[in-house]
Amino acid sequence: MSDLRSHAEALWPVVEPGLPGFTVEVLASVDSTNTELMRRARAGFLEPILLVSEEQTAGRGRLGRGWHSRPGQSLTFSLGLPMAPLAWSGLSLAVGVSLAQSLHPDVRLKWPNDLWLHERKLGGILVETAGAGSAGAGGVSVPRLVVVGVGLNIARPDISAVAAAPGADPALRPQEPAGLAEVLVGLTAGEALARVVPALVSDLLAFSAQGFAAFAERFAQRDALRDRPVRLSDGSLGTACGVDSEGALQVLTGQGMRQVTSSEVSVRPC
């Protein structure tokens, strides 16, 4: 039995008592764990599940960026969980907070959904939802299946393997990524999975009950952009000033304070 499979299967008795119906599945290879769970959700499977893959051949990140994984060198998984929070704003930030605090004190969060280690990208988060998710009888919210996809570098990837964003200038060399083994020598993908999943389940349930407010201070402690000059993808320049109560990035520009949501622009430190 592989290291990843053994650690994944050991999570079931840890998580299931607090999350009835929870299952764990490990695949040798898949195009994308998020894509697979979204396919199942569209077919009617909306139960809590942890889907882990040794290899991911067509992983997806935010804005269509690719995320490919190699067995043993990275960790890719998706957690599917039915949720009906009062508000969805800030969910990806709450996920990032949970992962960062479970992994290492040096891990920081680059708004809205990147994990950073020593100023370099360590991993990414992709949150998607499926299901009805509308108000039911009496205005009670009907749960949607939230699919939280996580990709983490265990070993530091070769820079030549880092895919550029679609449409990016080929003359711009991508930043060298980080690997968790730089600060946790000898850590395996299975051990990393065991570190993050129980807390992630707990934090998702807390988000469902309390929203982003329960994570705002924790995010502030890990915020990699706060007080730094940033450039938005629409060309605007400013200084990052943390996030508001709903998780929108606050950027002080020459025209005043601007609230930026992840659907509007991307952000790079200057």
N, C-alpha and C positions, 0 to 999 in steps of 0.2 A: 504493500500500500504506500502510495506517495505521501510525502510530508504534507502537501496541501490537502489531500483527501482526508488524511487522518485527523488533522486539526479542524477541518470543516465539519466532519461528522461528530467530533467531540463537542461542537458547539450546540448541537440539538438539545441534549439534556440540560444545558445551561440556560437556553433561551425559551424553550417550549413551555415550561411551567408558567411563565408570565405572559406568554403569547400563544394561546391554544390554537392548534391547527398548523403551527409553524413546521415547515419542512426544510431540508437541506439537500441540495443536489450539486454534484461536481461533474463537470464535463471535461473531456480531454481537449476539445477544441470547439469553438463556436465563432460565428461572425462577430457577434457583440452580445454580451450578457443582457444589456438593456434592450436591444432589439428583440432578443428571444423572449424576455418577459413581457414586452409590449405585444408581441405576436400572441402569446398565451392569453394575455388580458383581453385582447380583441375577440378571442375565442371563448371567453367567459370565465377564465381562471383568475380569480381575484383573492386567493388565499395568501397569507404571509409566507414568504419563501426567501431563502438565501440561495442564489445561483452563483457558483464559482466556476471559473474555467482555467485550466492549465495554460491554454493559449487562446488568444483572441485575434482573429484575422482581419476584422473590419470594424474595429472599435470606433465609437463616435464621441467627440467632445463638443463643447459649446461652439456655435457658429460653424458647424460642419467640419471642424478639425479632426484629423485622424488620431487614433491612439492604438498602436499595435503593441502586443505583449509577447514575451518569449518565456517558455516554461522555466520556472525557477528564478528568472531575472526580474520579474515584475509580478504584481498582484492585481488581478482584475476580478471584480465581483459586482453583483447587483443585488440589492435587498428590496424586495417587494413587500409593501405593508399597506393594508387598508387604513385610510385616515380621513377624518372629517374635521379639520381644524376650523376655528372661527375665522381665521385669515391665513392665506398661504404665503404672504410676503415674508421674505427673510429665511425661507426654508433651506436654501442651499448654504446660507451662512451658518445656520445652526448645524448642518451636517459637517461643514468644515471645522467648526469649533470642536465638535465631538471627536473627529478624527485627529486633529492636531493635538488635543490634550491626551489622547490615548497613545500617540506615537512617540513624541519626544519634546522636551522643553524648547528645543531650538526651532521647531516647526512653526511657521507663521502662515497667515492667510492673506492672499492677494485677492481683494474683492474682484468679482463676486464668487469665484468657485475654484481657485487654484491654491494648492498647498505649496509652500516655499520652504526650502532649507538653504540657509546661507545665501540668500538672494537669488536662488535658482529654483526652477520648477521641479517639485518632487512628485506631484500628482495632480489629478483633476477630478472634478465631480460633475456629473450630469444627472439632473433631476427631471423626470417626466411623470405624467399622470395618465391614467386610463380609467374608463368607467363612467357611469352616469353623473355622479357628483352633484346632483341638483337637490333642491329642497324637496323633502317629502311631505307627507301629511303633517299638518300642524307647524310647518316651517322647519322641521327637523332636517339637518343636513345629512344627505346620503353619502357614505364613504366612497372615495375614489381610491384606486390602487396607486400608491406612490411608488415609483421605481427609482431607487437611488443607485446610480452607477458610480463606481470608484475605480480609478486606475492609479496605482502607486509603483514607482520605480524602487525595486529592492537594490539591485546593482545599478551603478551609474551607466546609463545607455551611451553607446557610441554616438557622437554628434551627427555622424552621417546617417544614422537611422531615425533622426528626428524629422518628422514630416512638417513641411512648411504649411501655413494656412493657405486655403484656396485663394488664388489671386495675389499672393504675396510677391513682393519684388524678389526675384531669384538672386539678386546681388546682395541681399541682406542675409547674412549668416545667422541662423537661429541660435539663441542662447543655449549654452551647454546645460543640460539638465542635471539634477542631483539624484543621488541614490540613498536610500535609507541606511544602507550598510556603511555609509561614511560615518555615521554617528552610533550605529548599533551593529558593530562588527559581528559577522556570523549569523545575523538574523535571517531566518528563512521566510518565504512567502506565507507558509502556513502559520508560523509564529506571529507574523504581522496581522494576519486575519484574526487570529485568536485574541490579539490585543484590542482590536477596534470594534468587532461586531457586537458584543454584549452591551457596551456603552452606547453604541449607535442606536440600537433598538430602544434602549431606555430613553435616550435623548429625543428620538422621533416621537415616542409616546408623550414625553414632556412637552414637545412643541405642539402636538395636537391639542393638548389641554391648555397650554399657557401662551402659545405663540412665540414670536421672536423676542418679546420682552424678557423672557427667562434666559436668553442667551446674549443679550446686548453687552453686558459688562464682560462676559467671557470673550466675546469677539474683540472688544476693545483691547484686551490684554494681548491678543495675538495679531492685531491689525498691522500688516506689513506696509501699508500705504500712508498711514496717518502722518500728517505734517510734512509730507513729501510732495515736491512738484510733480504733477502728472500731466499727461497729454491724452485727451480723449480722441477717439477715432474720427470724430467730426472736425478735428483740428484745434479744438479749444484747449487752452492751457489754464492751469490753476493749481491750487494746493489742496490735497486731500485732507478733509477735516472729520474723518470718521463717518459713521452711518447714522441715519435717523431712526426713529422708533419702529419703522417698517423695513429697515435694512437697505434703504436707498443710500448710495454714496453721496456725501456732501462735499462739493468741490467749490472752493472760493475762487472765483474768476474776477477779471477786471470789471465785469458787469454785476458782481454780487455773488451771493451764495446760490449754487445750483444743485438741485437734487437729481441724481442720475440713477436710473433703473437699469438693470442688466439687459433689458430688451432694447435699450436705446443705443448705447455705445459700448465700446471696449475701452479699457484704461491701461496705459503704460506709464511706469515711472520715467521721468525725464532723466 
